[in-house]
Amino acid sequence: MIPITMNARVFFYCCCAPLFLLPSSAQTVLYSNGFETGSLSDWINPSGLFIAVDPTDSSNHVMSTPGANSRTTTIRKTFSSQDILNHSLRLNVRMNADYVGDSSWNANWMLLTAASSTATGYGFMLGRSTVKIWKVTNGFSSNFTEIASSTLSAGILQAGWNDLQFDWAAEGSLRLYVNGTQVLSAIDTTYQPSLYQISERAFLNNSGTAGQAPSGRVIYYDNLVVTAMNVPLCESDFESDNLNDWLNESSYVTAVDRLNAANKALSTPGGNSRTTILRRAVSSPDASGHDLQLTLRFNKDAAGDSSWNTSWLVLTGNQSSSPGYGFNISQTTVKLWRADQGIGSAFTQLTTATLASGILQPGWNTAQFIWRVSGSLKLVINGTLVLSGTGRTYAPACAQIGTVSFLNNSATAGQTPSGRVLYFDDISVEVINPYWAMCNSSVARVLAMTDAQRTADHSAGGDAVFWLAWGYTSPASDYYHNPALLSTCVATWNLLVPSYNAANPATAGDFWNYMPMLESLWMMMQSDGVDYTILASWKNALLPYMQNEYENYNSLSTAGSYPNADAQHAAIMYLAYLIYGDTNYKYNAALNVSGMANYFKPTLGGWHYYRGSTPISMYHSFEAMFLGRYYQLSRDPVASAQLIQSANFYPYVYTCDGAAEFSSAPWWKQTWAPAGGAIHSAEIVTWLTQDPHNRWYANFRSKTSDRFYWNTYSGQAWDAGRGTDTPDPEPFPDNFIVADDSIVGVRGRNGSFSWVGCLGKKALSVVGCLLSNSAYSNGYDGYIQMAHIGITVPGVTNTNYYNQFRLIADPTREPTTVSPTISRVTGDGYAAVAINYVPQRMYSSLTAYNDWIATEVWLFTPNCVVGGLRVTAQSDNPTAVPQGIVRMGPSSRPYALNGNTFNVGNLYGTILASDFPAYSLGLGSPDYGETDQRPELRLSWTSTPNISSGQKFGYIVAFSPNTPPTATAQWINDTTFQIQTGTTTYWLQFPILGAVTVTHN
């Protein structure tokens, strides 16, 4: 995936840059070092190397390899934890050989699978006239085994800086590119890709003195990047392939590329009016429900007259009769096809156009066919969109590709390379990253703004410069290296800088704005096109804010207690470390991440919030997103361990349509439902776990657009997580009951009906129920947010959360005479929770209201939730009186009260019994964080009651999906609650200081 940290200078293509970039160009960075501000202290044996001034850019620094007479220098970088197994790897580095002196030099780079000196792996050697691919059997100091070797064609290695790229694909394909030209390839499957160490060994036979730079005889390196590559569904470059895995190959041959003698291509020999058919099954059929792209290169120069055409199709099955879509190219015409019966059938033409003059070039041409989930079909030739259409009959999937090529020539079959043929090369079918389309939309949105809109405030400015920088530097961008975009980005930055220079770092700025501005700066620092003095002014403007963030964020005393903020702070500090080189920032980031681990509950994978309160669904999305970004940058195993252990959170806390319950959140965060937050953060977890449930959920959410910059983090994770071992997506379990230690409670789901029972600290309600509906993605058909006993004070007319006494099951909030006693149980097809507690006032006062003790007992079954809630007076005539409250939300669905039955959407509730004489249903006052009023059922008094010590008041309520509950329930005595639902009767026994037990007939 194209990481936003990837240096644009080291990225290159072996063909013309298209409008629609190949997804394989988008990777996740495992390691990156531009050497601008870095040192070599984290490299092993750096004595022979040093950081020198870039001979072509006096403001830049590089790593140089000094040479003496017949001198070999070796350097290696070891990572703290092994990373990215069974994924393709790519090493990019820039090299300048202008100062090596004579031609007796070579440079070797290796990707190694272990940290020891006996590590195995693969690498390459580049000399003045020779290239080799090595197999490393004994680490960086061993004699390497040569796998392939070739003479380097004249003109490939250029004066000044050269871009080197070495690819190690999971299937064993090894390729070396110099300045965009593939110079060598091989196949070796001895070792599987994994990255623990990279190593460089350089030899120079010069008379220069070590350390003599920049005039000394040296090899210069810059902008080193190691990435995890996306693995295509199908790939064939024919360099070392035969055609055994292609069907009907008798009329095809693998021939020497007529334009490059070291290269090979697939040739299609033609006879008189000859049609040839070829197809290949995809080794791992995949990507149903995702956008697909077929890319290939073709050369028609040897085809003879203009009576030729070639059609390529992406098919949805392995049989020759499988349907799909494809394209046709001839000398003057392009077409989009629908194939209803596979290769060889009569295709249905969807649209056609005349091919504009100059689109087809002499020699090799690049064609890209894009098939999107929306039904959009596009054909791009040499970077120009030549045809668009729509096909919704079939959904994207790839199990086979094929070609039908026609030539009207007198050549003889197999007569190559001089015979009249069509040549094909570098064929691949890949899944298009769904997040890059969202990102490109954000770039277009920002470009359409005025300068005033882009810089309206710090938040707008951060959003603007992030997308402008990403648009310019990322090869996934439709605006990659667009000069006008760069000018707009620089201008926007320059407009923002004075406001930061003038502001007080202790009070100005925006915590949420630091991330996009740092990301923008980091991208631009690694890209060509921006003068260093301008970058320096941007860095200087932000530095006081970073120092203030470092000095004043309470990480030393509270690391981890605000996990949503801690994760973002860690990412901010690590970016600041990369930009400014201050290791204090790096250590501060790691401190916060370690602190987060102390607040993490691995059962269902949630981070506890402030003062040990229960996890928050919306915050979890931010925690996973920013912790994932920190891990992308740092490779800190403490971060990845938490993300991996969080794999159960999304399957069990979220509904199948993407909504989440908030009833179990701490009381001041409960009202922010629906989930919100970083809606695509499940992609981060999927990347690291390959969990099929998270894969399904991430796929589901990737169809929902999001404008925010963290989409780039999901995009990086999406590509890095789509290796050959990617599991098939598996829908969430549709019917379950589980214990959840993170909330000290239970959860359950039956289809679209979900419920939670929570006994954790600072919860406002023991229970929550929701009914999801895929028509309201990330929303609810019906939601019972809370049900509880409220205590109202006479004369207090404001009944919002500041003044109500509600359940706060938290013994840390003193004074209180009774600490909560809690109990829970799960059984075969049911769960139950019970609690005794003192109602406490929220926020405005921590004083316990000791005139009352409350009891709640709840039974949960797949189709019905029933609870008994009551309070017992501890004195005669207390000044405050109880009331029942059932709060619904959000309020976008219809709600009503009919007798003792009420509903919100298709989720129904029934008051089965009540000690309160009046019911009323209306919109309650907005609570903390709410922007809307939500339906609220109140069970209240018509006059102030006379209350005696020991007197009990309460109600019994039941909730069910789609139809009103038919349950009955009653208190048998103080410690036994009886419920009948359907044909089953349950007895819940709850001694005051004992565990709840459940029996049933």
Protein Blocks (a to p, Z undefined) as FASTA:
>chain_A
ZZfkbcfklgccfbdcdfbdcfklpccdfbdcehlmmcfklpghkllgccdddfkbmkbc
cddddddehiacddddddfbdchehiacdddddddfklnopabdcddddddfbfbfkbgc
ddddddfkbccddddfebjkbccddfbdcdddehkacghjddddddddfkopacddeehi
afbdcddfkbccddfbdcdddddddfbdehiafkbccdddehiacddddddfbdcehlmp
cfklpghkllgccdddfkbmkbccddddddehiacddddddfbgghihiacdddddddfk
lnopabdcddddddfbfbfkbgcddddddfkbccddddfkbghiacddfbdcdddehkac
ghjadddddddfkopacddeehiafbdcddfkbccddfbdcdddddddfbdehiafkbcc
dddehiadddddfklmmmmmmmmmmmmpcfklmmmpmmlmmmmmmmmmmmmmpmkbckgo
iaklmmmmmmmmmmmmmmmmmpcfklgcjfklmmmmmmmmmmmmmpghiafklmmmmmmm
mmmmmmmmmmmmckllmgojammlmmmmmmmmmmmmmmnopaklmmmmmmmmmmmmmmpc
fknopacdehhiacdfklmmmmmmmmmmmmmmnopaklmmmmmmmmmmmmmmpcfkopac
fklpcfklmmmpcfkljfklmmmmmmmnopaklmmmmmmmmmpccfbfklmmmmmmmmmm
mcfklccdddddfbdcdddfklopadddehjbccdddfbehiabfbdcddddfklghiaf
bdcfbdcdddddehiablcfklpccddddfklccdfbdcdddddddehiacddddddddd
ehjaccdcfkbccdddddddfkbccdddddddfbehifbdcddddddddfkbccddehja
ccehjbdcddfbdcbfbdcdddddddehiabdcdddddddfbdcdddehiacddddddde
hiacfbdcddfblmbccddehjbccdddddfklccddddZZ
